[in-house]
Every structure is written in C-alpha cells, then in structure tokens.
Amino acid sequence: MLKARKDRMRAGSAKRRFRLPFAEATIAADPVLKVKRLSQ
C-alpha cells in the first residue's frame, strides 16, 4: 500500500515536470487510481 502511494506521488511529480508518453499514461490511469483511493 505505502509503496503504491509513493509510486503514485512519483508519477504525479513526473507528470507535472515532463510531457512524456509515460505522463499521458499516468493521466489516463488517474481516474482509476482516484476511485481506488476513495474506496479505501
């Protein structure tokens, strides 16, 4: 759980700093992650 949260934070900061295909994939996955977060 903690590791996943750290990875998410890292992905979030990368999203803001860089415009990469990886960042776009993170944005696409974001709604799913938000739903998981709310359900916890």
Backbone as XML, in Angstrom:
<?xml version="1.0"?>
<chain id="A" units="angstrom">
  <residue number="1" name="MET">
    <atom name="N" x="0.827" y="-1.205" z="0.000"/>
    <atom name="CA" x="0.000" y="0.000" z="0.000"/>
    <atom name="C" x="0.870" y="1.268" z="0.000"/>
  </residue>
  <residue number="2" name="LEU">
    <atom name="N" x="1.802" y="1.325" z="0.952"/>
    <atom name="CA" x="2.662" y="2.504" z="1.025"/>
    <atom name="C" x="3.495" y="2.672" z="-0.232"/>
  </residue>
  <residue number="3" name="LYS">
    <atom name="N" x="4.018" y="1.554" z="-0.733"/>
    <atom name="CA" x="4.832" y="1.614" z="-1.944"/>
    <atom name="C" x="4.013" y="2.157" z="-3.108"/>
  </residue>
  <residue number="4" name="ALA">
    <atom name="N" x="2.774" y="1.696" z="-3.232"/>
    <atom name="CA" x="1.910" y="2.152" z="-4.321"/>
    <atom name="C" x="1.679" y="3.659" z="-4.212"/>
  </residue>
  <residue number="5" name="ARG">
    <atom name="N" x="1.499" y="4.131" z="-2.995"/>
    <atom name="CA" x="1.266" y="5.565" z="-2.807"/>
    <atom name="C" x="2.500" y="6.368" z="-3.205"/>
  </residue>
  <residue number="6" name="LYS">
    <atom name="N" x="3.690" y="5.868" z="-2.843"/>
    <atom name="CA" x="4.931" y="6.550" z="-3.222"/>
    <atom name="C" x="5.078" y="6.576" z="-4.740"/>
  </residue>
  <residue number="7" name="ASP">
    <atom name="N" x="4.781" y="5.441" z="-5.385"/>
    <atom name="CA" x="4.866" y="5.383" z="-6.844"/>
    <atom name="C" x="3.906" y="6.387" z="-7.464"/>
  </residue>
  <residue number="8" name="ARG">
    <atom name="N" x="2.735" y="6.511" z="-6.878"/>
    <atom name="CA" x="1.740" y="7.440" z="-7.398"/>
    <atom name="C" x="2.233" y="8.887" z="-7.257"/>
  </residue>
  <residue number="9" name="MET">
    <atom name="N" x="2.825" y="9.196" z="-6.121"/>
    <atom name="CA" x="3.360" y="10.548" z="-5.921"/>
    <atom name="C" x="4.467" y="10.835" z="-6.931"/>
  </residue>
  <residue number="10" name="ARG">
    <atom name="N" x="5.333" y="9.836" z="-7.144"/>
    <atom name="CA" x="6.432" y="9.996" z="-8.085"/>
    <atom name="C" x="5.872" y="10.224" z="-9.490"/>
  </residue>
  <residue number="11" name="ALA">
    <atom name="N" x="4.852" y="9.457" z="-9.842"/>
    <atom name="CA" x="4.229" y="9.606" z="-11.156"/>
    <atom name="C" x="3.596" y="10.991" z="-11.276"/>
  </residue>
  <residue number="12" name="GLY">
    <atom name="N" x="2.987" y="11.469" z="-10.193"/>
    <atom name="CA" x="2.345" y="12.777" z="-10.216"/>
    <atom name="C" x="3.348" y="13.898" z="-10.440"/>
  </residue>
  <residue number="13" name="SER">
    <atom name="N" x="4.497" y="13.847" z="-9.768"/>
    <atom name="CA" x="5.502" y="14.889" z="-9.945"/>
    <atom name="C" x="6.116" y="14.803" z="-11.343"/>
  </residue>
  <residue number="14" name="ALA">
    <atom name="N" x="6.291" y="13.587" z="-11.848"/>
    <atom name="CA" x="6.819" y="13.423" z="-13.204"/>
    <atom name="C" x="5.842" y="14.009" z="-14.215"/>
  </residue>
  <residue number="15" name="LYS">
    <atom name="N" x="4.555" y="13.828" z="-13.958"/>
    <atom name="CA" x="3.517" y="14.339" z="-14.852"/>
    <atom name="C" x="3.626" y="15.859" z="-14.957"/>
  </residue>
  <residue number="16" name="ARG">
    <atom name="N" x="3.898" y="16.525" z="-13.829"/>
    <atom name="CA" x="3.966" y="17.983" z="-13.849"/>
    <atom name="C" x="5.251" y="18.479" z="-14.510"/>
  </residue>
  <residue number="17" name="ARG">
    <atom name="N" x="6.344" y="17.750" z="-14.309"/>
    <atom name="CA" x="7.628" y="18.233" z="-14.818"/>
    <atom name="C" x="7.835" y="17.932" z="-16.293"/>
  </residue>
  <residue number="18" name="PHE">
    <atom name="N" x="7.357" y="16.779" z="-16.732"/>
    <atom name="CA" x="7.660" y="16.348" z="-18.095"/>
    <atom name="C" x="6.386" y="16.078" z="-18.866"/>
  </residue>
  <residue number="19" name="ARG">
    <atom name="N" x="6.425" y="16.310" z="-20.169"/>
    <atom name="CA" x="5.328" y="15.918" z="-21.055"/>
    <atom name="C" x="5.801" y="14.720" z="-21.858"/>
  </residue>
  <residue number="20" name="LEU">
    <atom name="N" x="5.560" y="13.534" z="-21.320"/>
    <atom name="CA" x="6.033" y="12.299" z="-21.940"/>
    <atom name="C" x="4.875" y="11.331" z="-22.130"/>
  </residue>
  <residue number="21" name="PRO">
    <atom name="N" x="5.044" y="10.356" z="-23.020"/>
    <atom name="CA" x="4.018" y="9.311" z="-23.157"/>
    <atom name="C" x="3.714" y="8.656" z="-21.815"/>
  </residue>
  <residue number="22" name="PHE">
    <atom name="N" x="4.733" y="8.510" z="-20.982"/>
    <atom name="CA" x="4.524" y="7.939" z="-19.653"/>
    <atom name="C" x="3.576" y="8.817" z="-18.837"/>
  </residue>
  <residue number="23" name="ALA">
    <atom name="N" x="3.773" y="10.125" z="-18.928"/>
    <atom name="CA" x="2.902" y="11.054" z="-18.206"/>
    <atom name="C" x="1.469" y="10.948" z="-18.718"/>
  </residue>
  <residue number="24" name="GLU">
    <atom name="N" x="1.312" y="10.808" z="-20.031"/>
    <atom name="CA" x="-0.033" y="10.665" z="-20.601"/>
    <atom name="C" x="-0.692" y="9.391" z="-20.087"/>
  </residue>
  <residue number="25" name="ALA">
    <atom name="N" x="0.085" y="8.325" z="-19.972"/>
    <atom name="CA" x="-0.454" y="7.068" z="-19.450"/>
    <atom name="C" x="-0.873" y="7.243" z="-17.984"/>
  </residue>
  <residue number="26" name="THR">
    <atom name="N" x="-0.104" y="8.015" z="-17.242"/>
    <atom name="CA" x="-0.450" y="8.278" z="-15.846"/>
    <atom name="C" x="-1.763" y="9.039" z="-15.760"/>
  </residue>
  <residue number="27" name="ILE">
    <atom name="N" x="-1.926" y="10.044" z="-16.632"/>
    <atom name="CA" x="-3.168" y="10.821" z="-16.659"/>
    <atom name="C" x="-4.347" y="9.901" z="-16.991"/>
  </residue>
  <residue number="28" name="ALA">
    <atom name="N" x="-4.137" y="8.986" z="-17.935"/>
    <atom name="CA" x="-5.204" y="8.058" z="-18.329"/>
    <atom name="C" x="-5.584" y="7.151" z="-17.162"/>
  </residue>
  <residue number="29" name="ALA">
    <atom name="N" x="-4.601" y="6.766" z="-16.354"/>
    <atom name="CA" x="-4.855" y="5.870" z="-15.227"/>
    <atom name="C" x="-5.380" y="6.621" z="-14.001"/>
  </residue>
  <residue number="30" name="ASP">
    <atom name="N" x="-5.271" y="7.939" z="-14.012"/>
    <atom name="CA" x="-5.598" y="8.736" z="-12.828"/>
    <atom name="C" x="-7.008" y="8.500" z="-12.278"/>
  </residue>
  <residue number="31" name="PRO">
    <atom name="N" x="-8.066" y="8.521" z="-13.108"/>
    <atom name="CA" x="-9.416" y="8.279" z="-12.572"/>
    <atom name="C" x="-9.520" y="6.943" z="-11.845"/>
  </residue>
  <residue number="32" name="VAL">
    <atom name="N" x="-8.859" y="5.923" z="-12.373"/>
    <atom name="CA" x="-8.888" y="4.603" z="-11.737"/>
    <atom name="C" x="-8.239" y="4.681" z="-10.358"/>
  </residue>
  <residue number="33" name="LEU">
    <atom name="N" x="-7.113" y="5.372" z="-10.278"/>
    <atom name="CA" x="-6.408" y="5.492" z="-9.003"/>
    <atom name="C" x="-7.245" y="6.279" z="-7.997"/>
  </residue>
  <residue number="34" name="LYS">
    <atom name="N" x="-7.936" y="7.325" z="-8.475"/>
    <atom name="CA" x="-8.785" y="8.109" z="-7.572"/>
    <atom name="C" x="-9.903" y="7.250" z="-7.006"/>
  </residue>
  <residue number="35" name="VAL">
    <atom name="N" x="-10.504" y="6.429" z="-7.853"/>
    <atom name="CA" x="-11.584" y="5.552" z="-7.393"/>
    <atom name="C" x="-11.057" y="4.580" z="-6.339"/>
  </residue>
  <residue number="36" name="LYS">
    <atom name="N" x="-9.883" y="4.005" z="-6.590"/>
    <atom name="CA" x="-9.284" y="3.080" z="-5.619"/>
    <atom name="C" x="-9.016" y="3.798" z="-4.298"/>
  </residue>
  <residue number="37" name="ARG">
    <atom name="N" x="-8.557" y="5.015" z="-4.387"/>
    <atom name="CA" x="-8.227" y="5.789" z="-3.197"/>
    <atom name="C" x="-9.491" y="6.052" z="-2.367"/>
  </residue>
  <residue number="38" name="LEU">
    <atom name="N" x="-10.576" y="6.432" z="-3.042"/>
    <atom name="CA" x="-11.824" y="6.734" z="-2.344"/>
    <atom name="C" x="-12.400" y="5.496" z="-1.672"/>
  </residue>
  <residue number="39" name="SER">
    <atom name="N" x="-12.216" y="4.339" z="-2.294"/>
    <atom name="CA" x="-12.799" y="3.110" z="-1.755"/>
    <atom name="C" x="-12.026" y="2.604" z="-0.541"/>
  </residue>
  <residue number="40" name="GLN">
    <atom name="N" x="-10.822" y="3.116" z="-0.317"/>
    <atom name="CA" x="-10.025" y="2.649" z="0.825"/>
    <atom name="C" x="-10.491" y="3.291" z="2.128"/>
  </residue>
</chain>
